[in-house]
Amino acid sequence: MTYPPYTITSAILKGVAGISAQLATLAAVRGLAVDLLSPHLRRENRIRTIHASLAIENNTLSLEQVTDIIDGKAVIGPPRDIQEVHGAVSAYEKLETWQPHSLEDLLSAHAILMRDLVEKPGSLRTGGVGVFQGNRVVHMAPPAQLVHGQLKRLLGWLEGTDEHPLVASCVFHYEFEFIHPFADGNGRMGRLWQTLILSKWNPLFAYLPVETIVRNRQAEYYNSLGRADARGEATAFVEFMLTALGDALADIRSDQASDQVSDQVRRLLDLLGQGEKSAAELMSGLGLRHAPTFRKNYLSPALNAALVERTRPDSPRSPLQKYRLTAAGRRFEGHGKPAPGTGSEFHEGAG
């Protein structure tokens, strides 16, 4: 059997193709390339990432409290939860300086992430560890004496594999959680390292809050880990994570559109939410008489952001031309964040 064991399924191929298409669309639409992501969105997505990744591990702080901590404001909350935020902020700030295949960097990341939270941050575990649901053990990690060798083997595979980065990052994430190399912090480290792997392939992933999707689907996340364990290969987990990555990309495009949309375009989208309309109908509904102003401030920005499309794209000047919302425009029109998920019942403990 090849190492690490996984199978490329039709669902995985579909997931890779879908994400690649989303990335191509993001790169093609003006203003949606990663280097043009606004500082506001980079900051907002990073905060969402940190909050969600810690919430999965039962951190009780709200998104607003996490934001206040990052802004240097005093927050009332459990000291450990507050320290977890400080560690995560420091780790994500150093993300681009690490190499995914480096054991030294992996240990350094854990030392930063878990500073003042565990006895020996940055050190591999020396005892047994398991993952529990309530009082039931759902995963018992390999013995401590095997951890260093298994981790080195996994990092060596990551460095030499020619597998697509989307698949390789998911496989690594699963195998890392299977090994459970640290006494604590394995979940957040696995998600951090997958983000690192993907960001080396496409910098957009450094600001993709996939942890938010995972948090909102915690039951599916842990179920996919369990199914992968039961089958002895990463396939089920890879399929789940590719779906989560695709959904996170859809969210970031909607967020980027929201960040860029002017009040004028918002009014245009509201009108088109009632159905297809001609330029004349839109101008009338907006109370406008000056066509150049309408095109410059309303229609062109909406078309450029791919929020609105022509009903006759091959005949832009057709007298029968009308305009309608795109899929992105429809998402924006009713744009809202998913409701926060409930806290995970899973935790790590000594075995």
ABEGO torsion letter per residue (X at the ends): XBOBBBBBBAAAAAAAAAAAAAAAAAAABBGABAAABBAAAAAAAAAAAAAAAAAAAGBABBAAAAAAAAAGBBBBBBAAAAAAAAAAAAAAAAAAABBAABAAAAAAAAAAAABGABABBGBBBABBBBBBBEABBABBBBBAAAAAAAAAAAAAAAAABABBAAAAAAAAAAAAAAAGABABGAAAAAAAAAAAAAAAABAAAAABBAAAAAAAAAAAAAAAAAAAAAAGBAAAAAAAAAAAAAAAAAAAAAAAAAAABBAAAAAAAAAAAAEBBBAAAAAAAAGBABAAAAAAAAAAAAAAAGABBBABAABAABAABBBBBBAAAAAAAABBBBBBBBBBABBBBBX
